[in-house]
């Protein structure tokens, strides 16, 4: 659906994007994650033509994004809905008219039976059918973002771009908004790109994610693969280490992923091998309703070969630290 090939973007002398190349598949939820200043929002604005770029190419649904052709760009942007951190609702308009704004901008009538059916249907989808005539000041942050999502969907886009869409919301509301985005992706088949600095967001809904640091992609793949067994670059990005490990014996890190056995490997190993060990560090996380994680155990030196052989037989990835 979206192909970026060696995209470079400068603001004066500052190089913001340093050759970004990624591919985003049709109908998937794709995450772009990075700390503030990494270039992720700029990248999103290049995708929808709000920003130009110096070199490389961006292709959306088979057509190149080219801001030098405003008429074509406007048609391309019609297929890309966008939601923002600060909602961008007009305070003087009620919920219905805020959702209807894109229709109005395209010269469409917003009070016809067809328009009312569409807008009311979207408000029902986002759970705000009882707030049709409410003003933004009367809504909570989560409700405002639901209005923004309905507005972004009113032109039937193929792509939904989310720029830090949950950063202003508390954790409970964030989970609700993410569940709504999953529902939209599942029921409407819309490709969704989520730009965020929140790790929990990509863990909960993204099928694949790109880590961006200083305008470059340092890693890309399934969140569970990148978070559970991070590369050196991603580990530095996450600032996550197994601290205070024992200096005696052997420390082994076990990785439990989709390919790992469902058996209770740890207790089975202790019983079958007749060994004692200590659990030094561990982390289990939820990735789209699947729980994956890693564990560090400390064993005696003489047990290392047997333990590694046992874990290999059980298809558990293990590394000696």
C-alpha positions in Angstrom: 0.0 0.0 0.0 2.8 2.4 0.9 6.4 2.2 -0.3 9.2 4.6 0.9 12.5 4.4 -0.9 15.5 6.2 0.4 13.5 9.3 1.5 15.6 12.2 2.7 14.3 15.4 4.2 16.1 18.6 5.3 15.0 21.6 7.2 17.7 24.0 6.1 21.1 22.5 7.2 19.3 20.1 9.5 19.0 16.6 8.0 15.8 15.2 9.5 15.2 12.0 7.4 18.4 10.3 6.3 17.3 7.7 3.7 14.1 6.0 5.1 13.1 2.9 3.2 10.0 0.9 4.4 7.1 -0.9 3.0 3.6 -0.9 4.6 1.2 -3.6 3.5 -2.4 -3.2 2.6 -4.8 -3.7 5.5 -2.1 -3.8 8.2 -1.6 -1.7 11.3 2.0 -0.4 11.1 3.8 1.4 13.9 6.5 4.1 13.6 8.1 4.6 17.0 10.9 6.9 18.2 11.7 9.5 20.8 10.9 13.1 20.3 12.9 14.6 17.5 13.5 11.3 15.8 11.7 12.4 12.6 8.6 10.2 12.8 6.0 13.0 12.5 7.9 14.6 9.6 7.9 11.2 7.9 4.1 10.9 8.3 3.7 14.4 6.8 5.8 13.5 3.9 3.6 10.4 3.3 0.4 12.5 3.0 2.0 15.3 1.1 1.9 18.0 3.8 5.7 18.2 3.6 8.1 18.0 0.6 11.2 15.9 0.7 14.6 16.4 -1.0 15.2 13.0 -2.5 13.9 9.4 -2.7 10.3 8.5 -3.5 7.0 7.8 -1.7 4.4 5.7 -3.4 0.9 5.4 -2.0 -1.6 2.9 -3.5 0.6 2.7 -6.7 0.9 6.5 -7.2 3.9 8.6 -6.3 3.3 11.5 -3.9 4.3 14.7 -5.6 3.5 18.0 -4.1 4.3 19.8 -7.4 1.0 18.5 -8.7 -1.6 20.0 -6.3 -4.7 18.7 -8.1 -3.4 15.1 -8.1 -2.1 15.5 -4.5 -5.5 16.6 -3.3 -7.1 13.5 -4.7 -4.4 11.4 -3.0 -5.0 13.1 0.3 -8.7 12.3 0.1 -7.7 8.7 0.5 -5.7 9.4 3.6 -7.6 10.3 6.8 -5.5 11.8 9.6 -5.9 12.1 13.4 -3.8 14.2 15.7 -2.7 14.4 19.4 -4.7 17.6 20.0 -7.9 16.5 18.1 -8.1 19.7 16.0 -11.9 20.0 16.5 -13.6 23.4 15.8 -15.1 24.5 19.1 -17.9 26.5 17.5 -19.3 23.4 15.7 -21.2 20.5 17.3 -20.1 16.9 16.9 -22.1 16.3 13.7 -20.7 19.3 11.9 -17.1 18.6 13.0 -17.4 15.1 11.4 -19.0 16.6 8.3 -16.2 19.1 7.7 -14.3 17.1 5.1 -17.5 16.6 3.1 -18.1 20.4 3.2 -14.5 21.1 2.1 -15.1 18.8 -1.0 -18.3 20.7 -1.8 -20.7 18.0 -0.7 -23.9 18.7 1.0 -23.9 17.7 4.7 -27.5 17.7 5.6 -28.9 15.3 3.0 -30.4 11.9 4.1 -27.3 10.2 2.6 -24.9 12.4 4.5 -26.9 12.0 7.8 -26.9 8.3 7.4 -23.1 8.2 6.8 -22.2 10.6 9.7 -24.6 9.0 12.2 -23.3 5.5 11.2 -19.7 6.7 11.9 -20.7 8.2 15.2 -22.3 4.8 16.1 -19.1 3.1 15.1 -17.0 5.2 17.5 -19.6 5.0 20.2 -20.9 8.6 20.2 -24.4 8.3 18.7 -25.8 10.1 21.7 -23.4 13.1 21.3 -24.5 14.3 17.9 -25.3 17.8 19.0 -22.7 18.2 21.8 -19.9 20.8 21.5 -16.2 19.8 21.9 -16.2 21.7 25.3 -18.7 19.2 26.6 -16.6 16.1 25.6 -13.8 14.3 27.4 -10.5 13.8 25.7 -11.3 10.3 24.7 -14.6 11.4 23.2 -12.9 14.2 21.3 -10.5 11.7 19.8 -13.5 9.5 18.8 -15.0 12.5 17.0 -11.7 13.1 15.2 -11.6 9.4 14.1 -15.1 9.6 12.7 -14.2 12.8 10.9 -11.1 11.1 9.4 -13.3 8.3 8.1 -16.0 10.3 6.5 -14.5 10.4 3.0 -14.0 6.6 3.0 -10.1 6.7 3.0 -8.0 3.6 2.3 -5.4 4.8 4.9 -5.7 6.2 8.4 -2.6 8.2 9.7 -2.4 8.6 13.4 0.1 11.2 14.7 0.6 10.6 18.5 -3.2 10.1 18.6 -3.2 8.8 22.2 -0.4 10.8 23.8 -2.8 13.2 25.5 -5.0 10.4 26.9 -4.8 8.5 30.1 -3.9 4.7 29.9 -7.5 3.5 30.2 -8.8 5.7 27.5 -5.8 4.9 25.4 -6.6 1.2 25.5 -10.2 2.0 24.4 -9.0 4.2 21.4 -6.5 1.5 20.3 -9.3 -1.2 20.5 -11.4 1.1 18.3 -8.6 1.4 15.8 -8.3 -2.4 15.7 -12.0 -2.6 15.1 -11.8 -0.1 12.2 -8.9 -2.0 10.7 -10.7 -5.3 11.0 -14.2 -4.3 9.9 -13.3 -1.7 7.3 -10.0 -3.0 6.0 -8.3 0.3 6.3 -4.5 0.4 6.5 -3.4 2.2 9.7 -0.1 3.9 10.4 0.5 4.8 14.0 3.2 7.3 14.9 4.0 7.3 18.6 6.7 7.4 21.3 4.6 5.1 23.5 5.9 1.5 23.6 2.6 0.1 24.8 0.7 1.4 21.8 2.7 -0.6 19.2 2.7 -3.7 21.5 -1.1 -3.6 21.7 -2.1 -3.1 18.1 0.8 -3.0 15.6 1.5 -6.0 13.4 4.9 -4.6 12.4 6.9 -1.6 13.6 9.9 0.5 12.5 12.2 2.0 15.2 13.4 5.4 14.1 16.4 7.2 15.7 18.0 10.4 14.4 16.2 10.1 11.1 17.2 6.5 10.3 15.4 3.1 10.7 17.4 1.2 13.3 15.1 -1.9 13.3 11.9 -3.2 11.7 9.8 -6.2 12.3 7.1 -7.7 14.6 6.9 -5.9 17.9 7.2 -9.2 19.8 10.4 -10.0 18.0 12.0 -6.6 18.5 10.9 -6.1 22.1 11.4 -9.6 23.5 14.8 -10.2 21.9 16.0 -6.7 21.0 19.1 -6.1 19.0 21.9 -4.0 20.5 20.6 -0.8 18.8 17.0 -1.5 20.0 18.2 -2.4 23.5 20.0 1.0 23.7 16.9 2.7 22.4 14.7 1.0 25.0 17.3 1.6 27.7 16.6 -1.8 29.1 19.1 -4.2 30.6 19.2 -7.2 32.9 20.9 -5.4 35.8 22.4 -6.8 39.0 23.0 -10.4 37.7 25.0 -12.8 39.8 28.8 -12.8 39.2 29.1 -16.5 40.0 27.7 -19.4 38.0 26.2 -19.0 34.5 23.5 -16.5 33.6 21.2 -17.7 30.8 18.5 -15.6 29.2 15.4 -17.5 27.8 13.2 -16.0 25.2 9.5 -17.1 25.0 8.0 -16.1 21.7 5.4 -17.4 19.3 7.6 -20.3 18.3 8.3 -21.4 21.9 6.7 -24.5 23.4 3.5 -24.0 25.4 4.8 -26.5 28.0 5.9 -25.3 31.5 9.5 -25.6 30.5 11.1 -24.1 33.6 9.5 -26.4 36.2 9.9 -29.4 33.8 13.6 -28.7 33.4 14.2 -28.5 37.2 12.4 -31.8 37.7 13.7 -33.8 34.8 17.3 -32.6 35.1 17.3 -32.6 38.9 19.0 -29.2 39.2 18.5 -26.0 41.2 18.6 -22.5 39.7 17.7 -19.0 40.6 15.4 -16.7 38.6 17.3 -13.4 38.4 15.2 -11.2 36.1 12.1 -11.5 34.0 9.6 -9.7 31.8 6.3 -10.8 30.3 4.3 -8.5 28.0 1.0 -8.5 26.1 1.3 -8.3 22.3 -2.1 -8.2 20.7 -3.5 -10.7 23.3 -0.5 -13.0 23.2 1.9 -13.0 26.1 5.6 -13.2 25.3 8.7 -12.4 27.3 12.1 -13.3 28.6 13.7 -14.7 31.7 17.2 -14.8 33.1 18.2 -17.8 35.3 21.4 -18.5 37.1 22.8 -22.1 37.1 25.9 -23.9 38.2 28.8 -24.0 35.7 28.7 -27.8 35.5 25.0 -27.7 34.5 25.4 -25.3 31.5 25.7 -27.9 28.7 22.7 -30.0 29.9 20.5 -27.0 30.4 21.3 -25.5 26.9 20.7 -28.9 25.3 17.3 -29.3 27.1 16.1 -25.8 26.1 17.1 -26.5 22.5 15.1 -29.7 22.5 12.1 -27.7 23.8 12.6 -25.0 21.1 13.2 -22.3 23.6 15.8 -19.7 22.4 18.5 -19.2 25.0 21.6 -17.1 25.3 24.5 -17.2 27.8 25.0 -13.7 29.1 
